[in-house]
Amino acid sequence: MYKNWFHKQFLFFLKIIIFLSMESYVILDHAEDKHKKILMVNWFMGNTCNYACSYCPAFLHDGSTKWPDFVVVKTFILDFVSRHQDKTIYFEFTGGEITMWKHFKELAMLVHDLGCKVSIITNGSRTLRWWSETIKYIDCINVSFHAEFTTLAEFKEKIMFMAPQTRVHVNVIMNPDKFDICSELAEDLVVSVDDITISLQPVVDLEKCINLDNYTDEQRSYIDSQENLRVKISHTREVDTTRGEMYKIDSTGNKELVSTSQLIVNQENSWVGWKCNAGVEQIIITDKGDIYRGWCMVGGTIGNIYSSAKLPTEPIICHKQTCHCNFDITCKKTKN
C-alpha cells in the first residue's frame, strides 16, 4: 500500500518537474534584431596551427589538412555572394590558425571589396606588423587567449592595438589548470581596453560534448556570473556585431538574457526535437569543402564548394543530444 502511494507521489512530482522544465522557455532567439538579418558562413579552411593546446584535439592543429586552392575559394565566394544579395553576409574564417594561410590577406581583401563582412577566429599570435597590414580588411576579430602559449602582457598588447580599429571579441579559454591566470587576464582587460566584448569559455570535451568535472564549484560560479565582468567595460563607440547573447523567451513573451557560456556551464545546451534555424541563417564549410547547416551536421551535406549549394529555406528538427558549439548555439531555436 505504502509502496504504491510513494510510487504515485514520485510520478506526480516527476510530471511537475518535466512540465516546469518544458515551460521554462519556448524560443531561443537573438537578443539584437540586427543579428536576425545576418547570414553567417563559418569556414574551417585548414588545420595548420602554431599552437597545440592540451585541450585541443589533434585534428584542429596537426596540419594534416592542406589549405584550399585559392582559385576555387574565390570562384565559390563570387557565386555565393551573387545569389544572396538580399542578405548581410559574414564570412567567418577559422582553422587551425587562419592567419597562417599565405592567401589570407588576399582572401580578406576579396570579401571586403564585395561588400561582405570578414570575421576570423584566431589566437592573435601574428606580429603587430602583420596585424597593422591586415586589420583594415577585417570587420570582426574573435581572438582567443590560450594560457599555455602566450603571456598576459603579450596578449593584452595585441588587444589594445586591435580594439580601436575594429570589432574585437575576446574568448578567454578557462583552462582549469591555469584558471587564476585566465581570470587575471579577464579582470585586467575589462578595465583597461574600451569597446571590446568578452566571454569566459569553459573547456569542452568534443567527444563527450561537455565535461565540467575538472572545475570546482567556485570556478563554475565564476564563469556563470561573467556578466559581472562585462558591465565593467567602457563603450565609447558603436561597433558592428555578428552575433551575441540570446533571449530565452517563454510562452507569455517574457525574456531572459543568456550567453552561450552560461547555457554550456548550466548544461542547458540541449534542444532535441526543437526547430533550429541552422541552414537558414548560417552554414558551415569543412576543410574538404563540404557544406552543412551547422557543425552538428544535422541534415547531412547541402553542397560543396567545388560544385554549388542552395541554402535551405526552412529550419530543421534537432536530434543532437547536446549542442556544444557556440556557432550552432547562437542561431534561433523554437520548441516544436
Order of alpha helices (4+ residues) and beta strands (2+ residues): alpha-beta-beta-alpha-beta-alpha-beta-alpha-beta-alpha-beta-alpha-beta-alpha-alpha-beta-beta-alpha-beta-beta-beta-beta-beta-alpha-beta
